[in-house]
Amino acid sequence: MFMVSLRFAGEKARAGELIEGHNAWIQQGFDDGVFLMTGSLVPGIGGAVMAYNTSRDDLERRVKADPFVAEGVVDAEIVEIEASRTDARLDFLSA
């Protein structure tokens, strides 16, 4: 499993013009069965994605395709998490 941190960067002011493409990128991640959750980093410093069912290389390519990343609206950091213990609702993560 992976956590992707998308922190606002130098081109933050361009977020409005790129939000439609960013939202389409998010939807594609869910449609492909890769994204488990997306949300905001509080207080308004960017966003986060929980990803699963992908390799690090594929996720890196996917993240680079996000218009926010490609256009410098956010800086992305990918952290890999190897789940060893989960709540029963998340058993699929440690399989």
Chimera marker file (.cmm) of the C-alpha trace (Angstrom):
<marker_set name="trace">
<marker id="1" x="0.000" y="0.000" z="0.000" r="1" g="1" b="0" radius="0.5"/>
<marker id="2" x="1.141" y="3.539" z="-0.640" r="1" g="1" b="0" radius="0.5"/>
<marker id="3" x="0.414" y="6.982" z="0.713" r="1" g="1" b="0" radius="0.5"/>
<marker id="4" x="0.938" y="9.849" z="-1.699" r="1" g="1" b="0" radius="0.5"/>
<marker id="5" x="1.350" y="13.314" z="-0.235" r="1" g="1" b="0" radius="0.5"/>
<marker id="6" x="0.570" y="16.152" z="-2.647" r="1" g="1" b="0" radius="0.5"/>
<marker id="7" x="1.766" y="19.379" z="-1.025" r="1" g="1" b="0" radius="0.5"/>
<marker id="8" x="1.119" y="22.721" z="-2.654" r="1" g="1" b="0" radius="0.5"/>
<marker id="9" x="4.152" y="24.141" z="-4.447" r="1" g="1" b="0" radius="0.5"/>
<marker id="10" x="5.173" y="27.189" z="-6.461" r="1" g="1" b="0" radius="0.5"/>
<marker id="11" x="2.358" y="27.033" z="-9.017" r="1" g="1" b="0" radius="0.5"/>
<marker id="12" x="-0.461" y="26.730" z="-6.433" r="1" g="1" b="0" radius="0.5"/>
<marker id="13" x="-2.243" y="29.694" z="-8.028" r="1" g="1" b="0" radius="0.5"/>
<marker id="14" x="-2.861" y="27.563" z="-11.140" r="1" g="1" b="0" radius="0.5"/>
<marker id="15" x="-4.919" y="24.968" z="-9.229" r="1" g="1" b="0" radius="0.5"/>
<marker id="16" x="-8.221" y="26.449" z="-10.378" r="1" g="1" b="0" radius="0.5"/>
<marker id="17" x="-7.402" y="26.145" z="-14.053" r="1" g="1" b="0" radius="0.5"/>
<marker id="18" x="-6.184" y="22.545" z="-13.638" r="1" g="1" b="0" radius="0.5"/>
<marker id="19" x="-8.761" y="21.206" z="-11.165" r="1" g="1" b="0" radius="0.5"/>
<marker id="20" x="-10.921" y="19.527" z="-13.822" r="1" g="1" b="0" radius="0.5"/>
<marker id="21" x="-7.982" y="17.477" z="-15.089" r="1" g="1" b="0" radius="0.5"/>
<marker id="22" x="-6.870" y="16.711" z="-11.529" r="1" g="1" b="0" radius="0.5"/>
<marker id="23" x="-10.372" y="15.473" z="-10.638" r="1" g="1" b="0" radius="0.5"/>
<marker id="24" x="-10.444" y="13.313" z="-13.789" r="1" g="1" b="0" radius="0.5"/>
<marker id="25" x="-7.065" y="11.876" z="-12.749" r="1" g="1" b="0" radius="0.5"/>
<marker id="26" x="-8.494" y="11.036" z="-9.312" r="1" g="1" b="0" radius="0.5"/>
<marker id="27" x="-11.566" y="9.389" z="-10.844" r="1" g="1" b="0" radius="0.5"/>
<marker id="28" x="-9.365" y="7.299" z="-13.139" r="1" g="1" b="0" radius="0.5"/>
<marker id="29" x="-7.425" y="6.068" z="-10.112" r="1" g="1" b="0" radius="0.5"/>
<marker id="30" x="-10.661" y="4.906" z="-8.477" r="1" g="1" b="0" radius="0.5"/>
<marker id="31" x="-11.962" y="3.412" z="-11.744" r="1" g="1" b="0" radius="0.5"/>
<marker id="32" x="-8.717" y="1.448" z="-12.139" r="1" g="1" b="0" radius="0.5"/>
<marker id="33" x="-9.041" y="0.017" z="-8.619" r="1" g="1" b="0" radius="0.5"/>
<marker id="34" x="-5.827" y="1.695" z="-7.448" r="1" g="1" b="0" radius="0.5"/>
<marker id="35" x="-7.051" y="4.538" z="-5.227" r="1" g="1" b="0" radius="0.5"/>
<marker id="36" x="-8.645" y="3.629" z="-1.902" r="1" g="1" b="0" radius="0.5"/>
<marker id="37" x="-9.065" y="7.174" z="-0.570" r="1" g="1" b="0" radius="0.5"/>
<marker id="38" x="-8.299" y="10.758" z="-1.453" r="1" g="1" b="0" radius="0.5"/>
<marker id="39" x="-8.600" y="13.805" z="0.763" r="1" g="1" b="0" radius="0.5"/>
<marker id="40" x="-7.194" y="17.121" z="1.875" r="1" g="1" b="0" radius="0.5"/>
<marker id="41" x="-4.149" y="17.725" z="4.035" r="1" g="1" b="0" radius="0.5"/>
<marker id="42" x="-5.282" y="20.020" z="6.827" r="1" g="1" b="0" radius="0.5"/>
<marker id="43" x="-5.047" y="22.984" z="7.031" r="1" g="1" b="0" radius="0.5"/>
<marker id="44" x="-5.255" y="23.469" z="3.266" r="1" g="1" b="0" radius="0.5"/>
<marker id="45" x="-1.678" y="22.440" z="2.499" r="1" g="1" b="0" radius="0.5"/>
<marker id="46" x="-2.469" y="19.946" z="-0.249" r="1" g="1" b="0" radius="0.5"/>
<marker id="47" x="-3.937" y="16.494" z="-0.621" r="1" g="1" b="0" radius="0.5"/>
<marker id="48" x="-3.305" y="12.826" z="-0.005" r="1" g="1" b="0" radius="0.5"/>
<marker id="49" x="-4.018" y="9.571" z="-1.801" r="1" g="1" b="0" radius="0.5"/>
<marker id="50" x="-4.040" y="6.050" z="-0.409" r="1" g="1" b="0" radius="0.5"/>
<marker id="51" x="-3.187" y="3.620" z="-3.204" r="1" g="1" b="0" radius="0.5"/>
<marker id="52" x="-3.198" y="-0.160" z="-3.432" r="1" g="1" b="0" radius="0.5"/>
<marker id="53" x="-3.058" y="-2.877" z="-6.059" r="1" g="1" b="0" radius="0.5"/>
<marker id="54" x="-0.192" y="-1.286" z="-7.981" r="1" g="1" b="0" radius="0.5"/>
<marker id="55" x="3.601" y="-1.324" z="-8.140" r="1" g="1" b="0" radius="0.5"/>
<marker id="56" x="5.733" y="1.613" z="-7.078" r="1" g="1" b="0" radius="0.5"/>
<marker id="57" x="6.884" y="2.152" z="-10.684" r="1" g="1" b="0" radius="0.5"/>
<marker id="58" x="3.306" y="2.206" z="-11.972" r="1" g="1" b="0" radius="0.5"/>
<marker id="59" x="2.221" y="4.533" z="-9.179" r="1" g="1" b="0" radius="0.5"/>
<marker id="60" x="5.127" y="6.890" z="-9.907" r="1" g="1" b="0" radius="0.5"/>
<marker id="61" x="4.022" y="7.050" z="-13.553" r="1" g="1" b="0" radius="0.5"/>
<marker id="62" x="0.421" y="7.610" z="-12.494" r="1" g="1" b="0" radius="0.5"/>
<marker id="63" x="1.381" y="10.409" z="-10.093" r="1" g="1" b="0" radius="0.5"/>
<marker id="64" x="3.515" y="12.135" z="-12.737" r="1" g="1" b="0" radius="0.5"/>
<marker id="65" x="0.425" y="12.147" z="-15.009" r="1" g="1" b="0" radius="0.5"/>
<marker id="66" x="-1.595" y="14.190" z="-12.482" r="1" g="1" b="0" radius="0.5"/>
<marker id="67" x="-1.931" y="17.678" z="-13.999" r="1" g="1" b="0" radius="0.5"/>
<marker id="68" x="-1.241" y="19.186" z="-10.565" r="1" g="1" b="0" radius="0.5"/>
<marker id="69" x="2.096" y="17.356" z="-10.426" r="1" g="1" b="0" radius="0.5"/>
<marker id="70" x="2.983" y="17.880" z="-14.088" r="1" g="1" b="0" radius="0.5"/>
<marker id="71" x="2.338" y="21.634" z="-13.852" r="1" g="1" b="0" radius="0.5"/>
<marker id="72" x="4.041" y="22.236" z="-10.488" r="1" g="1" b="0" radius="0.5"/>
<marker id="73" x="0.874" y="22.934" z="-8.463" r="1" g="1" b="0" radius="0.5"/>
<marker id="74" x="1.939" y="20.256" z="-5.973" r="1" g="1" b="0" radius="0.5"/>
<marker id="75" x="5.068" y="18.331" z="-5.091" r="1" g="1" b="0" radius="0.5"/>
<marker id="76" x="4.424" y="14.615" z="-4.713" r="1" g="1" b="0" radius="0.5"/>
<marker id="77" x="5.981" y="12.232" z="-2.218" r="1" g="1" b="0" radius="0.5"/>
<marker id="78" x="5.221" y="8.508" z="-2.291" r="1" g="1" b="0" radius="0.5"/>
<marker id="79" x="5.615" y="6.480" z="0.893" r="1" g="1" b="0" radius="0.5"/>
<marker id="80" x="5.269" y="2.703" z="0.775" r="1" g="1" b="0" radius="0.5"/>
<marker id="81" x="3.542" y="1.023" z="3.708" r="1" g="1" b="0" radius="0.5"/>
<marker id="82" x="3.847" y="-2.695" z="4.342" r="1" g="1" b="0" radius="0.5"/>
<marker id="83" x="0.783" y="-3.493" z="6.439" r="1" g="1" b="0" radius="0.5"/>
<marker id="84" x="1.488" y="-6.045" z="9.148" r="1" g="1" b="0" radius="0.5"/>
<marker id="85" x="-1.572" y="-5.548" z="11.336" r="1" g="1" b="0" radius="0.5"/>
<marker id="86" x="-4.944" y="-4.123" z="10.395" r="1" g="1" b="0" radius="0.5"/>
<marker id="87" x="-8.489" y="-3.794" z="11.629" r="1" g="1" b="0" radius="0.5"/>
<marker id="88" x="-10.637" y="-6.618" z="10.228" r="1" g="1" b="0" radius="0.5"/>
<marker id="89" x="-12.207" y="-4.157" z="7.769" r="1" g="1" b="0" radius="0.5"/>
<marker id="90" x="-8.779" y="-3.771" z="6.133" r="1" g="1" b="0" radius="0.5"/>
<marker id="91" x="-7.688" y="-7.410" z="6.095" r="1" g="1" b="0" radius="0.5"/>
<marker id="92" x="-7.191" y="-7.230" z="2.341" r="1" g="1" b="0" radius="0.5"/>
<marker id="93" x="-4.179" y="-4.978" z="2.912" r="1" g="1" b="0" radius="0.5"/>
<marker id="94" x="-2.159" y="-7.622" z="4.752" r="1" g="1" b="0" radius="0.5"/>
<marker id="95" x="-3.022" y="-10.501" z="2.426" r="1" g="1" b="0" radius="0.5"/>
<link id1="1" id2="2" r="1" g="1" b="0" radius="0.2"/>
<link id1="2" id2="3" r="1" g="1" b="0" radius="0.2"/>
<link id1="3" id2="4" r="1" g="1" b="0" radius="0.2"/>
<link id1="4" id2="5" r="1" g="1" b="0" radius="0.2"/>
<link id1="5" id2="6" r="1" g="1" b="0" radius="0.2"/>
<link id1="6" id2="7" r="1" g="1" b="0" radius="0.2"/>
<link id1="7" id2="8" r="1" g="1" b="0" radius="0.2"/>
<link id1="8" id2="9" r="1" g="1" b="0" radius="0.2"/>
<link id1="9" id2="10" r="1" g="1" b="0" radius="0.2"/>
<link id1="10" id2="11" r="1" g="1" b="0" radius="0.2"/>
<link id1="11" id2="12" r="1" g="1" b="0" radius="0.2"/>
<link id1="12" id2="13" r="1" g="1" b="0" radius="0.2"/>
<link id1="13" id2="14" r="1" g="1" b="0" radius="0.2"/>
<link id1="14" id2="15" r="1" g="1" b="0" radius="0.2"/>
<link id1="15" id2="16" r="1" g="1" b="0" radius="0.2"/>
<link id1="16" id2="17" r="1" g="1" b="0" radius="0.2"/>
<link id1="17" id2="18" r="1" g="1" b="0" radius="0.2"/>
<link id1="18" id2="19" r="1" g="1" b="0" radius="0.2"/>
<link id1="19" id2="20" r="1" g="1" b="0" radius="0.2"/>
<link id1="20" id2="21" r="1" g="1" b="0" radius="0.2"/>
<link id1="21" id2="22" r="1" g="1" b="0" radius="0.2"/>
<link id1="22" id2="23" r="1" g="1" b="0" radius="0.2"/>
<link id1="23" id2="24" r="1" g="1" b="0" radius="0.2"/>
<link id1="24" id2="25" r="1" g="1" b="0" radius="0.2"/>
<link id1="25" id2="26" r="1" g="1" b="0" radius="0.2"/>
<link id1="26" id2="27" r="1" g="1" b="0" radius="0.2"/>
<link id1="27" id2="28" r="1" g="1" b="0" radius="0.2"/>
<link id1="28" id2="29" r="1" g="1" b="0" radius="0.2"/>
<link id1="29" id2="30" r="1" g="1" b="0" radius="0.2"/>
<link id1="30" id2="31" r="1" g="1" b="0" radius="0.2"/>
<link id1="31" id2="32" r="1" g="1" b="0" radius="0.2"/>
<link id1="32" id2="33" r="1" g="1" b="0" radius="0.2"/>
<link id1="33" id2="34" r="1" g="1" b="0" radius="0.2"/>
<link id1="34" id2="35" r="1" g="1" b="0" radius="0.2"/>
<link id1="35" id2="36" r="1" g="1" b="0" radius="0.2"/>
<link id1="36" id2="37" r="1" g="1" b="0" radius="0.2"/>
<link id1="37" id2="38" r="1" g="1" b="0" radius="0.2"/>
<link id1="38" id2="39" r="1" g="1" b="0" radius="0.2"/>
<link id1="39" id2="40" r="1" g="1" b="0" radius="0.2"/>
<link id1="40" id2="41" r="1" g="1" b="0" radius="0.2"/>
<link id1="41" id2="42" r="1" g="1" b="0" radius="0.2"/>
<link id1="42" id2="43" r="1" g="1" b="0" radius="0.2"/>
<link id1="43" id2="44" r="1" g="1" b="0" radius="0.2"/>
<link id1="44" id2="45" r="1" g="1" b="0" radius="0.2"/>
<link id1="45" id2="46" r="1" g="1" b="0" radius="0.2"/>
<link id1="46" id2="47" r="1" g="1" b="0" radius="0.2"/>
<link id1="47" id2="48" r="1" g="1" b="0" radius="0.2"/>
<link id1="48" id2="49" r="1" g="1" b="0" radius="0.2"/>
<link id1="49" id2="50" r="1" g="1" b="0" radius="0.2"/>
<link id1="50" id2="51" r="1" g="1" b="0" radius="0.2"/>
<link id1="51" id2="52" r="1" g="1" b="0" radius="0.2"/>
<link id1="52" id2="53" r="1" g="1" b="0" radius="0.2"/>
<link id1="53" id2="54" r="1" g="1" b="0" radius="0.2"/>
<link id1="54" id2="55" r="1" g="1" b="0" radius="0.2"/>
<link id1="55" id2="56" r="1" g="1" b="0" radius="0.2"/>
<link id1="56" id2="57" r="1" g="1" b="0" radius="0.2"/>
<link id1="57" id2="58" r="1" g="1" b="0" radius="0.2"/>
<link id1="58" id2="59" r="1" g="1" b="0" radius="0.2"/>
<link id1="59" id2="60" r="1" g="1" b="0" radius="0.2"/>
<link id1="60" id2="61" r="1" g="1" b="0" radius="0.2"/>
<link id1="61" id2="62" r="1" g="1" b="0" radius="0.2"/>
<link id1="62" id2="63" r="1" g="1" b="0" radius="0.2"/>
<link id1="63" id2="64" r="1" g="1" b="0" radius="0.2"/>
<link id1="64" id2="65" r="1" g="1" b="0" radius="0.2"/>
<link id1="65" id2="66" r="1" g="1" b="0" radius="0.2"/>
<link id1="66" id2="67" r="1" g="1" b="0" radius="0.2"/>
<link id1="67" id2="68" r="1" g="1" b="0" radius="0.2"/>
<link id1="68" id2="69" r="1" g="1" b="0" radius="0.2"/>
<link id1="69" id2="70" r="1" g="1" b="0" radius="0.2"/>
<link id1="70" id2="71" r="1" g="1" b="0" radius="0.2"/>
<link id1="71" id2="72" r="1" g="1" b="0" radius="0.2"/>
<link id1="72" id2="73" r="1" g="1" b="0" radius="0.2"/>
<link id1="73" id2="74" r="1" g="1" b="0" radius="0.2"/>
<link id1="74" id2="75" r="1" g="1" b="0" radius="0.2"/>
<link id1="75" id2="76" r="1" g="1" b="0" radius="0.2"/>
<link id1="76" id2="77" r="1" g="1" b="0" radius="0.2"/>
<link id1="77" id2="78" r="1" g="1" b="0" radius="0.2"/>
<link id1="78" id2="79" r="1" g="1" b="0" radius="0.2"/>
<link id1="79" id2="80" r="1" g="1" b="0" radius="0.2"/>
<link id1="80" id2="81" r="1" g="1" b="0" radius="0.2"/>
<link id1="81" id2="82" r="1" g="1" b="0" radius="0.2"/>
<link id1="82" id2="83" r="1" g="1" b="0" radius="0.2"/>
<link id1="83" id2="84" r="1" g="1" b="0" radius="0.2"/>
<link id1="84" id2="85" r="1" g="1" b="0" radius="0.2"/>
<link id1="85" id2="86" r="1" g="1" b="0" radius="0.2"/>
<link id1="86" id2="87" r="1" g="1" b="0" radius="0.2"/>
<link id1="87" id2="88" r="1" g="1" b="0" radius="0.2"/>
<link id1="88" id2="89" r="1" g="1" b="0" radius="0.2"/>
<link id1="89" id2="90" r="1" g="1" b="0" radius="0.2"/>
<link id1="90" id2="91" r="1" g="1" b="0" radius="0.2"/>
<link id1="91" id2="92" r="1" g="1" b="0" radius="0.2"/>
<link id1="92" id2="93" r="1" g="1" b="0" radius="0.2"/>
<link id1="93" id2="94" r="1" g="1" b="0" radius="0.2"/>
<link id1="94" id2="95" r="1" g="1" b="0" radius="0.2"/>
</marker_set>
